[in-house]
Amino acid sequence: MLLAILAASIALAYLISLAIFPWRPCRHCGGRGKLPDPVFTYAHRDCPRCNGKGRGQRFGRRIIFRGKP
């Protein structure tokens, strides 16, 4: 019984965390929003995965809330 209450409270805390903090740093660009040119290091372009925002949705947020920010 105590274990079930503990598991339910952890699951509820995770859902609240997903609702309040839905973003994580983009794994492709490291949260910078840009990718450097390998030859000309002063040049950069927007990260194609996060569209230059430097963030992406957390995995649980995409699954549970169906990708709605």
C-alpha positions as semicolon CSV with decimal commas, in nm:
position;residue;x (nm);y (nm);z (nm)
1;M;0,000;0,000;0,000
2;L;0,277;0,241;0,096
3;L;0,470;0,154;-0,219
4;A;0,165;0,227;-0,436
5;I;0,117;0,568;-0,272
6;L;0,485;0,648;-0,321
7;A;0,473;0,546;-0,689
8;A;0,158;0,752;-0,747
9;S;0,310;1,059;-0,583
10;I;0,627;1,028;-0,794
11;A;0,417;0,993;-1,111
12;L;0,211;1,298;-1,015
13;A;0,526;1,501;-0,946
14;Y;0,663;1,400;-1,288
15;L;0,342;1,507;-1,465
16;I;0,346;1,842;-1,287
17;S;0,711;1,885;-1,383
18;L;0,627;1,815;-1,749
19;A;0,346;2,069;-1,741
20;I;0,557;2,345;-1,583
21;F;0,894;2,274;-1,747
22;P;0,827;2,127;-2,096
23;W;1,163;2,219;-2,258
24;R;1,514;2,074;-2,253
25;P;1,829;2,191;-2,434
26;C;1,850;2,068;-2,793
27;R;2,076;1,763;-2,805
28;H;2,199;1,837;-3,156
29;C;2,333;2,189;-3,094
30;G;2,375;2,169;-2,717
31;G;2,120;2,444;-2,654
32;R;2,309;2,708;-2,854
33;G;2,063;2,717;-3,145
34;K;2,341;2,729;-3,401
35;L;2,593;2,496;-3,562
36;P;2,943;2,615;-3,655
37;D;3,097;2,574;-3,997
38;P;3,377;2,315;-3,972
39;V;3,604;2,513;-4,209
40;F;3,525;2,878;-4,134
41;T;3,475;2,870;-3,758
42;Y;3,340;3,226;-3,740
43;A;3,041;3,127;-3,956
44;H;2,737;2,942;-3,827
45;R;2,387;2,838;-3,928
46;D;2,066;2,771;-3,740
47;C;2,027;2,423;-3,598
48;P;1,790;2,226;-3,825
49;R;1,644;2,020;-3,540
50;C;1,538;2,307;-3,312
51;N;1,508;2,576;-3,584
52;G;1,760;2,795;-3,404
53;K;1,567;2,806;-3,077
54;G;1,814;2,593;-2,881
55;R;1,549;2,386;-2,712
56;G;1,334;2,082;-2,769
57;Q;1,044;1,920;-2,590
58;R;1,112;1,667;-2,317
59;F;1,037;1,305;-2,410
60;G;0,752;1,264;-2,161
61;R;0,595;1,587;-2,278
62;R;0,583;1,466;-2,639
63;I;0,430;1,131;-2,538
64;I;0,180;1,229;-2,268
65;F;0,065;1,569;-2,395
66;R;0,100;1,472;-2,766
67;G;0,353;1,743;-2,844
68;K;0,145;2,045;-2,741
69;P;0,373;2,308;-2,581
